């Protein structure tokens, strides 16, 4: 085991900062436990497991596996130490209150583009519950337990090579149709290039502005990322910033314009401190891939 302790430049709330990297409470690649935040990842040097703890001032990171040294070196960036909100201005009272109440919210930077891309593509066109089920099943079927002392409680994300070699039909038992399957396979085939130049991913079929923004927010630490095309987000922004229960992407961008440079941060704060807009229709049901 390797270990590193450092003092971040600003307060860090581990759950708020690292939460967006996980895919729900049952994500097998990430666990929030009483003894710390456990995360499995594939670094340029190999697989790694990290356990991250904080005493309120200093952060300690323990690492296991061939990529442990890399993961410890990257830990400050992962925890948003380069995230500078010094020029952030909360123009709306709701945003200001959320910012005041959550001083430890930082924008994480995992530097793991493909690890963010695969579950994000799985979230395209389907409800969150279906995407989480597909991600959990993909990890358990095509990956392996993470290194370190956690046994089968923590699993590595599937390797790009393994996913690239799958046939589209291999995704069918996971309720993932050919279109999303092929997007994942193509991205994994180009994993090295995408990790080096993430912006080029939008040239791939099936990866648009929404997908790129979701990835940029967690993998690249982009505090300005806005997921245009999200089914719910435009309504959340319109409701909390303008009192309108429904909005368009254009209206959302207009309302977020005063926060340019920090629009992704403003969205995070709205999700923490805002309220859900009124619902006028039935809840979306889980879909079979035959309907996609």
N, C-alpha and C positions, 0 to 999 in steps of 0.2 A: 504493500500500500504506500502511495505517496500522499503528502499532505502539504497544504499551503494555507496561510492565514494572511489576510490583507484588510486594510481599512478603506472602504469605498469613499469616494470624494463627496458623496451625498447619501442621505439615508436610503436604504433599500428594503422594501417589503418583499420577501422572497415569494410569497404566494401570488401577490399582484403582478410582480415582474415576470416570474417564470410561468405563471398559469397559462398564458396564451400558447406556450410551446406544447402543452399537452392537449389531448383530445378527450376531455371528460375525466371523471373520477376513476374510471376503470382502465385508462390507457396503460397497457402493459409496458410501455417504454419509459414511463415517468410516474413516480409515486410521491405523494405528499404524506409523510409519516411523522409521528411524534419525534423521531430521532433525526429528522431532516428531510430535505428534498432529494430524492434519488432519481437520477436520470441516466439513461443508457444512450450512447451515441456512437457513430462510426467516424472517427477522426482521420485525417490524412495519414496518421501513423498506425491506425488500427482501431479495433473496438475499445471502448472505455466505459466505465461506470463511475459516476461521481455522486458523492453525498455532500450536500451543501447545508451548512448550519450558520446561524447568526446569533450573537449574544446581544444584539441591539446596537453594537458599535462596530465590531470586527466580524468578518465573514471567514469561515474555515471551510475549505474544500478538500475532501479526501478522494483519491482516485485509485482505480484498479484497472488492470488490463494494459495491452500494448500501447494504447493511446492515452494513458493516464497523464503523462507529462504534458502532452499537447493540450489536453482538456484543462489542466490546472493553469497553464500559461494563458489560455483563452478565457478563464473564468471571469475576470473583471469585465471584459466586453460582453460576455453572456449576461451578466448582471447589470448591464446598462451603465457602466462607469463612464463610457464615452457619450452617453445621452445627455445633452446640454439643454436644459429648459430655462436657462437664464433669461432669454428674451421672450418667454411665453407670457402672453397677456390674456387673462380670462375675461373676455368681453361680456359674457352672459353670467348673471348671478348664480345660476345652477352650476355652470362650469367652474366658477370661482369657488363655490362651496365644496365641490368634489375635489378640486385641487388642494384646498386647504385641509380637507379631512384625510387625504391620501398622499402625504408628502413622500412616501416611500415608493410610489409608482415610478418605475423606470421602464424605458423601452429596451427590451432585451435584444441581443444580437448573437444568435447561435452560430452563425457562419456555416450552417448546414442546409444548403439550398434544397437538395433532393429530399432530405428528411422532412422538410416543410412542404415540398411540392406534392409528394405522393398522397398524404391524407387530405391535402387541399383539393386535389383533383377528385378524390373520392367524394368530396362534399358538393361537387357540381350537380345541380338539378335535383338533388334529393334532400329530404329532411335530415336534420342533424343526427337523429337516432339511427337512421339507416347508414349514414356515413361512418358513425362510430363503430357500428357492428362490423362493417366491411373492413375498417382499419384494424380492429382487434383480431378479426379472423385472419387477415393477411399476415399480421405479425406472427401469430401462433402457428400458421401453416408453413410460412416460408422464411422464418428466421430462427434464432436460437437464444437460449438464456444469456443474459449479460454476464461479463466477468465480475468477480468479487463475491462478497459474502451473502448475497440475497437469493441465491438459488433461482428457482423458477418464478419468483415474485416479480422479477424485472427482466424484460426481454429487449434485445437489440432491435432497432428498426431493420427491416429487410434490406439486404445489400442491393445496390443498383444492378450489379451483374446478375443476381438471382432473378430480379423482377424483369429485366430486359430479356432474359432467356425464356420466360413463360409464354405460352400461347394465349391469345385472347380468351379462348375457351376456359383456361384455368381460372379466370376471374368470375365465371358464371356462378359457381357455387357460393360465391361471396355476394351475389346479387349486384354485380358490376357488369354493365353491358360493354360491347366491343369498343364503343367510342371512348369512354373513359379508360378502359384497359389499354387501348392503343396509345392514348396520350401518355400514360404512365410508362409504357414500354419504350416509346420513342424518347421521352425525357431521360430515362435511365440509360438508354443507349448513348446518349450525349451528356452523361453526367459530368465528365471531366470538364467539358467546355462550359456547361451551365454553371458549375461551381466557380469557374474562373471569371466568366462574364455573364452574370445572372440576367441582365437586361435583354439578352438575346433570346430568352425563353419565349417571349411573345411572338417570335417568328414561327414557333411550332404550332401545328394544328391543335386546337383544344385548349390553348393557354391564352387567355385574354387579359383585359385590364383587371378584372375582379381577382382572378387567380394570382396574377403578379403582385397585386397590392397585399393580398393575404400573406404571401410568402415574404415580401419585402419587410413587412412589419415585424416579423419574428426572426427571420434569418439574416436580414441586412440591417436591422435596427433603424429602419426608416420611420421616423416620427411623423412624417407627412403623408404616409400611404393612406389612400382612400379607396375602399373596395366598391368602385362604381359597378352597378349591376346587381348588388345584393338585394334580395327579396324584401328584407325587413328593415335594413339600416336606414334607407331614405325616409321611412316613416318615423323611426325613432328620432332622427335629427329634426325633421319637420315638426314633430309633436313637442319636443323639449325646447327647441330654440325659437319656434314661431307659433306654437299652439295649434298647429294644423294636424289632424289625425292621419292624413295621408300626404305624401310628397312624391316628387319625381327626382331622378338623379340630378337633373339640372338645378332644381331648387335646393337639393342637399348641398351641391357644390357652392351655390351662391351663399347659403347660410354659413358654410364653413370657410369661406374666403378670408374673413378677418383672422383666421387662425393659420393661414398659409405658412408652411414650415413646420407646423405642429398639428395639422389636421387629424392625423392618426391619434395623437395624444388627446385631442379634444374629443374624439369619438370614444376612446377608452374611458375618459372621465364621464361622458354622458351615459355610458353603459353602467358605470358605477353609481352615479348620483341621480340619474334621470328616472323617469317612469315609463312604463310600457304604453304605447298608444292604444286607444280603444280598438277592439276587434269587432269586425262586422261580418265575418264569415266563419264557417267551420274550420277547425284545425286540419292542417294538411295531414293526410294519412301516409303511412309507409307504402312505397310503391314497389312493384315488381319490375325487374329490368325489362320485361315485355312491354311496359308502358312508356319506356324512355326512347 
